[in-house]
């Protein structure tokens, strides 16, 4: 199921839609990196291409993380 989530990034509220599996994995990654989820979201937002949306950037980040872990 896709759910809407909201976050404050650099003082601005934003929302994004993610499947539960991606949301759960982002929370797990933040825990593994010993950082708040909000900080991880900011990090991903800051590194994404200006022509991509946040939801897609979050999914790609999770995919890359899982691929790296599988190596």
Backbone torsions as a table, in degrees:
resi	resn	phi	psi	omega
1	UNK	NA	138.5	176.9
2	UNK	-92.2	132.4	179.2
3	UNK	-125.0	149.9	174.2
4	UNK	-84.0	137.5	176.4
5	UNK	-129.3	153.3	177.8
6	UNK	-125.4	149.5	178.1
7	UNK	-152.1	157.3	173.2
8	UNK	-104.2	117.8	179.9
9	UNK	-120.4	117.2	179.9
10	UNK	56.9	39.7	175.8
11	UNK	82.1	3.6	-179.7
12	UNK	-120.6	134.0	176.6
13	UNK	-75.3	137.9	175.8
14	UNK	-140.8	157.7	177.4
15	UNK	-129.0	156.5	-179.9
16	UNK	-152.4	157.8	-179.8
17	UNK	-113.2	132.7	179.7
18	UNK	-143.4	147.3	170.9
19	UNK	-68.6	152.2	-178.0
20	UNK	-56.0	-37.6	-178.3
21	UNK	-62.7	-40.2	178.3
22	UNK	-69.1	-40.9	178.9
23	UNK	-61.8	-45.3	179.0
24	UNK	-61.8	-41.6	-179.1
25	UNK	-67.6	-38.6	176.4
26	UNK	-60.7	-41.4	176.8
27	UNK	-63.3	-40.7	178.7
28	UNK	-66.3	-40.0	179.1
29	UNK	-64.6	-43.9	178.0
30	UNK	-59.0	-42.1	178.9
31	UNK	-64.6	-41.9	179.1
32	UNK	-63.7	-35.6	-179.9
33	UNK	-85.5	0.1	179.3
34	UNK	54.8	48.6	179.8
35	UNK	-139.8	153.4	177.7
36	UNK	-63.7	148.7	178.6
37	UNK	-57.1	-40.8	-179.7
38	UNK	-58.7	-38.0	178.7
39	UNK	-67.5	-39.5	177.6
40	UNK	-64.3	-43.3	178.8
41	UNK	-60.9	-41.7	177.3
42	UNK	-62.6	-42.9	179.9
43	UNK	-60.1	-45.0	179.9
44	UNK	-67.4	-42.5	179.3
45	UNK	-61.3	-42.3	-178.9
46	UNK	-66.3	-28.9	-175.1
47	UNK	-96.7	-3.5	-177.4
48	UNK	-79.1	156.0	177.7
49	UNK	-67.2	142.4	-179.3
50	UNK	-61.8	-21.4	-179.3
51	UNK	-94.9	7.0	176.1
52	UNK	-107.4	155.6	177.0
53	UNK	-94.0	162.4	-174.4
54	UNK	-63.3	-41.9	-179.8
55	UNK	-57.4	-46.4	179.3
56	UNK	-65.1	-42.0	179.3
57	UNK	-60.8	-38.9	179.0
58	UNK	-66.1	-43.0	178.9
59	UNK	-63.3	-44.5	-179.8
60	UNK	-64.2	-39.1	177.5
61	UNK	-59.5	-47.7	179.9
62	UNK	-61.7	-44.8	178.9
63	UNK	-59.1	-46.8	178.5
64	UNK	-61.3	-41.7	179.8
65	UNK	-61.2	-46.1	-179.2
66	UNK	-65.8	-40.5	178.0
67	UNK	-62.3	-42.7	178.7
68	UNK	-62.6	-40.1	-178.4
69	UNK	-68.0	-27.7	-177.5
70	UNK	-77.8	-13.4	-177.6
71	UNK	-82.8	NA	NA
